């Protein structure tokens, strides 16, 4: 018998249990980023989205943070999934940028030197051509068959 006097043979009404899963979440990831400026105040973010974990970790590393990503193993246990050394990445990127700038400057300097060398060679050949043109416009000098000019210079002793 139940408290329901209208239908005493029926079982009493019981509220259904909620359909939510009561197991411990084992898909959780925790991202911890610490900067050299403030090592005592790390930034911690927990999420279930694997792509978001990678995106957030990459963004923090680009800002110069040392990032540790941990995976939840259940019952309060965490294991390190991967680590990203942000300061090393930033330093490597700066070094690569500096090398690229240096190589660009060297290429520009080399091209400028090649341009000046080409200009000087062109000016030299232009001067040579101008000299040849002046030589070709002069009237011919009368010479003997041996190649000497007819009028030789006479020194004082030969007078």
Secondary structure, DSSP 8 states (H G I E B T S, - for coil): --S-SS-TTS---------S--S-----EEEEEE-STTTTS-EEEEES-HHHHHHHHHHHHHTT-EEEEEEEEETTEEEEEEEEEHHHHHHHHHHHHHHHHHHHHHHHHHHHHHHHHHHHHHHHHHHHHHHHHHHHHS----B-TTS-BSS----GGG-
